[in-house]
Amino acid sequence: MSTQLNAPVSRENIEALSQGRGEPGWLTDIRKEAAALAGTLEWPRPEKMRIDRWNLTAFGVDRHPELAGDLSQLPEEIRASLPQDAANLVVQRNSGAAYRNLAEEWKAKGVIFTDLETAVREHGDLVKKHLFSVVKADEDKLTALHAALWNGGVFVYVPKNVEVEVPLQAVLYLDDAEAAFAPHVLIVADANSRVSYVDRVLASGAGRSAVAVHHSVVEVVAGPGALVRFASIHHLPESVVDLSIRRATLANDARIEWIIGDLNNGNTLSVTKSDLQGNGSTSDSKLITVGTGSQNMSITTHAVHHGLSSESEMETRAVMRDSATAIINGVTKIEKGATKANGHQTERVLMLSPKARGDANPILLIDEDDVKADHAASVGRVNEEQLYYLMSRGIDREVAERLIIRGFLEPIVSEVPIEAVREELERMIEGKLNA
């Protein structure tokens, strides 16, 4: 079914969309209620960035691909970015799943890894319990529209005490200039489970010229003692607006590790948030971005402490060139009663052009006395003494500058848990710096 989504979102339009996909009534109701809400809510208002001036309504046409039996049926360009082993992989093409596979070893242990639309049909009670439990549909216009329009996506469930020893991977790509592209990722890790998830969000072929909005939401539910490692690289073209909300809620002694590479060429809203509800819960967030051209980026990392002895680490590193603008916010919020909480954050911006703008805004909001919290922020140019040292060893200035930049980003790049993905991230960074 092809449903035009650029028109004003209506309950009738959404009902037709949901029924065309064969979705259960409870999900159709969520979509219709969210569509109604979208007309009453405002767009998010991030610090110092007017996203309401961006093109936010190019939702596209709902186009679901045929499910591929093997990777050879996918475009060659996309196959090149996929792992050689097709196991433990979900691929979304435009508005729906193009490939999905999970090794029998993990199926036998009760692990679920599939596209979210399939999970809705096959594991409805589990999905219904957690879908939009972390990111609410009524928060603002963006979350409401996403709740009404999401497509494809990924669902991960890891049962109690199960440790998934290999990373689960997803590739989500746009190759149709008119297609809707709005994945929703839902990860549920039960008590004392372990899982690593890695995805890449890309464009290829006709998708590189698409005038589109990629609006995505990630929800992570980490049960007591669970560990979730979440790594994501976004590399979308200049004409695509990327609006990405990532959020985790953590029970007692749970841990989330975020590793985010925002390497888009277009306007970007990126919000990564950990809600440390449980005692002893911990969050470690690492994010890199490279701003080029005239793109505008609002990058926010957020940790909210509710639990006793909860801990958060946040580190963001940005490289800015040309006339790009980045507003980089780090927010540590320690609620009343979160005694012994400990929050650290660092924002560092490296400027390569006098026309570029990079604002680092560390924010501490403390409502409890018996806590620790600190921040560090810096905005500066490439160190001339370091350049001089390298050039005195026979390295020309351009190469020396690239070495310094790579060293600046390496502490975060090195955290990507899969070597092939890490190498791809390095190529993307080089591509943006050399464009």
Secondary structure, 3 states (H helix, E strand, C coil): CCCECCCCCCHHHHHHHHHHCCCCHHHHHHHHHHHHHHCCCCCCCCCCCCHHHCCCCCCCECCCCCCCCCHHHCCHHHHCCCCCCCCCEEEEECCEEEEEECCHHHHCCCCEEECHHHHHHHCHHHHHHHCCCCCCCCCCHHHHHHHHHCCCCEEEEECCCCECCCCEEEEEEECCCCECECCEEEEEECCCCEEEEEEEEEECHHHHHCCEEEEEEEEEEECCCCEEEEEEEEECCCCEEEEEEEEEEECCCCEEEEEEEECCCCCEEEEEEEEECCCCCEEEEEEEEEECCCCEEEEEEEEEECCCCCEEEEEEEEEECCCCEEEEEEEEEECCCCCCCEEEEEEEEEECCCCCEEEEEEEEEECCCCCEEEEEEEEEECCHHHHHHHHCCCCCHHHHHHHHHHHHHHHHHCCCCCHHHHHHHHHHHHHHHHC
